[in-house]
Amino acid sequence: MPSGQLLGHFLHGVASGDPLPAAIVLWTRLTPVAQPSSSIAVRWFVWEEASTEDTPKLFLEGEAAAQPERDFTVKVDVRSEHFESTIRYAYRFECGPARSPQGGFRLPPARGHPLASLTYAIFSCANRGWGSFAAYAAAVARGPLDFWLHLGDYYYEYGPDVYPSSGEALNPLLEPRHEITTLEDYRQRHALYRLDSNLQRLAASSPVIAIWDDHEFANDAWMHGAENHQPKTEGNFEIRKRNAVRAYHEWLPTRPEFDPFAESSSSNLPWMRWRRFDFGE
C-alpha cells in the first residue's frame, strides 16, 4: 500500500508505447508539490489485469526516478521473456501515498506466430484549439485496442490567434500563450495536451506507436528551417529542433535509439530510426 510523504501527483496520467513481444515502454509524469532540485523515486508495478485489484497477480515491479532535468517524466522500458501475448497486463506508478491511474496493454505475438485478429486506431493532426479530442474517446469506447498509431502533429506549436483564430477557437486555453520555441515552451505544450481527459483515457487503454510530422517542431519544417521559423526573431533552428526532440521523447513512451538528452545531440542524428513492429503472422 502507498505510504510516506506526499511528494507529487500524477496529473498527466499514464501511457505505454513501442510494444514488442517481450518489451513495453511505460510512461508517466510526477508533478511535484514543491520544486525539488533532485530526483524523486517512483515505483512501478505490472500485473495480470484479470487478477483482482485486492490481490493482483504481480508480474514485475521496480523503481525509476522522476528527474528535474527530464521534467519529472518517468519512462521505463520493461522487458521480460515471460510476457505472453494472450494475457492483458495492467500497470501503475506510485510515489508515497500518490497512486497513478491504472493503464493496460497486451503485447504482440512474435513474427511468424498466428494472430486471429488485430484491432488498432490511427490518428493525426490533433489541434486542441478546435475542440475536444472526441476521436480519442470514440476509440476507447470500441474496446481495448492492440495499439494506436499517431502519424504526427500530436500537438501544434502556434501561439494564440493562429489556426484557429480567436474567433474560431472552441478551446481557447493555451500554454504557453505564445508560439513555442524553447525547451520549456515545448514541455509546457506537451503538459497542456496531456491534461485532456480523452487523451489520458486512450493513452492508458493501449500502447501507442508514434512518429512526428512537422508541428511537433514548426510548420513545414525542412532540414535547415521551417515556414514557421524566423531566424531573426526566433534564433537558431538547430537549437529549436533539439528542444522539440528532447521534449517529445520526455513526454511520449518512445524507445529512441540514441540519447536525446545528451548535450551533444544534433538534429543530424537519426532522431527516430525507422522502426518495425510485428504482430504475429
KEMI-457551 format. One line per field, with one value per residue (C-alpha): x negated, y negated, z negated. Coordinates in steps of 0.25 Angstrom, whole numbers, plus 5000, padded with zeros to 4 digits. Layout:
X = [X_...]
Y = [Y_...]
Z = [Z_...]
//
This chain:
X = [5000_4995_4989_4980_4979_4987_4976_4985_4997_4999_5007_5004_5008_5000_4996_4990_4983_4974_4979_4970_4973_4964_4964_4972_4969_4977_4978_4984_4981_4980_4984_4976_4983_4971_4959_4948_4934_4932_4939_4951_4953_4965_4969_4976_4984_4989_4999_5009_5021_5030_5026_5033_5030_5029_5020_5013_5004_4992_4983_4972_4968_4957_4953_4950_4946_4954_4943_4944_4934_4945_4957_4960_4965_4963_4960_4957_4954_4960_4954_4957_4957_4969_4978_4990_4997_5010_5010_5014_5006_5009_4999_4998_4988_4987_4979_4982_4997_4999_5004_5005_5017_5017_5012_5013_5006_5005_4992_4992_4988_4975_4973_4978_4987_5002_5011_5026_5029_5023_5030_5024_5027_5020_5019_5012_5013_5018_5020_5028_5032_5042_5049_5049_5042_5055_5048_5039_5052_5058_5046_5047_5062_5060_5052_5037_5028_5016_5009_5012_5003_5001_4995_4991_4996_4998_4999_4998_4987_4995_4998_5012_5020_5013_5020_5030_5032_5038_5052_5051_5045_5054_5044_5036_5027_5013_5000_4991_4998_4988_4982_4973_4958_4951_4949_4958_4968_4969_4970_4982_4989_4988_4993_5005_5009_5007_5017_5028_5037_5039_5025_5022_5032_5027_5012_5016_5024_5014_5000_4996_4987_4984_4976_4975_4979_4976_4984_4976_4965_4971_4980_4974_4961_4949_4934_4930_4942_4957_4968_4972_4958_4952_4937_4936_4946_4947_4932_4924_4934_4924_4926_4941_4941_4933_4942_4954_4948_4944_4958_4964_4956_4958_4974_4976_4974_4964_4951_4941_4928_4919_4919_4928_4924_4909_4903_4896_4909_4911_4922_4913_4915_4925_4936_4945_4940_4949_4956_4962_4974_4978_4992_4991_4994]
Y = [5000_4986_4979_4968_4953_4947_4942_4941_4944_4952_4941_4945_4960_4972_4977_4989_4990_4997_5011_5023_5038_5037_5022_5009_4995_4990_4975_4965_4951_4947_4933_4929_4922_4914_4911_4921_4920_4935_4947_4954_4969_4975_4989_4996_5009_5019_5030_5038_5030_5042_5043_5035_5021_5026_5038_5035_5045_5037_5039_5029_5017_5007_4993_4981_4967_4954_4945_4930_4930_4938_4930_4941_4950_4965_4975_4990_5000_5012_5025_5040_5053_5057_5048_5055_5049_5056_5048_5034_5027_5015_5005_4993_4984_4980_4969_4969_4968_4964_4974_4972_4976_4991_4994_5006_5013_5026_5029_5035_5049_5051_5050_5063_5067_5068_5056_5057_5042_5028_5016_5002_4988_4977_4962_4950_4934_4933_4918_4915_4901_4907_4914_4927_4940_4947_4957_4962_4964_4972_4981_4984_4987_4998_5006_5010_5007_5015_5002_4988_4981_4966_4961_4947_4933_4939_4924_4911_4901_4888_4877_4870_4865_4875_4887_4886_4871_4865_4865_4879_4886_4895_4898_4885_4889_4889_4891_4884_4872_4871_4879_4889_4889_4893_4906_4901_4896_4910_4916_4907_4910_4925_4924_4916_4926_4938_4932_4935_4946_4953_4954_4959_4970_4974_4974_4982_4992_4998_4995_4984_4985_4970_4963_4948_4939_4924_4917_4924_4914_4903_4903_4908_4912_4916_4919_4905_4897_4896_4888_4884_4881_4867_4868_4853_4853_4868_4871_4883_4894_4905_4902_4901_4915_4921_4914_4921_4934_4935_4931_4941_4952_4948_4947_4959_4974_4976_4984_4975_4982_4970_4961_4949_4943_4942_4928_4933_4938_4932_4931_4938_4951_4961_4955_4967_4978_4986_4996_5009_5015_5029_5034_5049_5055]
Z = [5000_5003_4991_4987_4990_5002_5012_5024_5032_5045_5052_5066_5066_5071_5085_5091_5105_5115_5112_5115_5112_5099_5096_5094_5090_5079_5076_5066_5060_5046_5043_5030_5019_5018_5028_5023_5029_5028_5033_5027_5026_5033_5032_5044_5044_5055_5052_5060_5062_5060_5045_5035_5030_5016_5019_5032_5038_5038_5051_5050_5041_5040_5037_5046_5044_5047_5050_5051_5064_5071_5066_5056_5066_5064_5075_5072_5083_5077_5082_5079_5087_5079_5085_5092_5104_5099_5086_5084_5073_5064_5059_5050_5043_5028_5020_5006_5004_5018_5028_5043_5051_5056_5070_5078_5090_5098_5105_5119_5123_5129_5144_5151_5139_5142_5139_5141_5141_5140_5135_5136_5138_5146_5142_5147_5147_5132_5130_5117_5121_5130_5118_5110_5115_5118_5127_5116_5107_5119_5120_5105_5106_5116_5106_5104_5116_5119_5121_5126_5137_5137_5150_5145_5142_5128_5124_5131_5128_5131_5122_5120_5132_5141_5146_5140_5139_5126_5133_5137_5125_5117_5107_5105_5093_5098_5090_5092_5098_5110_5121_5115_5118_5105_5097_5086_5097_5103_5089_5085_5098_5096_5082_5086_5096_5087_5077_5087_5081_5094_5098_5084_5085_5099_5094_5082_5090_5100_5105_5115_5127_5130_5140_5142_5154_5154_5144_5133_5137_5146_5158_5171_5165_5174_5171_5168_5165_5166_5172_5157_5152_5153_5150_5148_5136_5132_5133_5138_5144_5140_5125_5127_5133_5122_5112_5119_5120_5105_5100_5110_5104_5090_5091_5100_5097_5109_5109_5116_5121_5117_5105_5108_5094_5097_5099_5112_5118_5132_5142_5152_5143_5147_5137_5138_5147_5156_5147_5150_5141_5144_5139_5142_5155]
//
